[in-house]
Amino acid sequence: MPDSMKHYHLQKNVGHYGVFNGGRWRREIAPVVKGFIREHDHELGGKARKVHAIAS
């Protein structure tokens, strides 16, 4: 990943388990991750992607 795409985020008062689970993940960390993905996903282009169900 080029340096221009990197983003540093330090989440205070959370341990390793809390980074990926629970309320703090949903309220504070997931929105940062989601924003990063939206910003750098060229296919997404900053808009919500439509999800299509596949029939089996």
Order of alpha helices (4+ residues) and beta strands (2+ residues): alpha-alpha
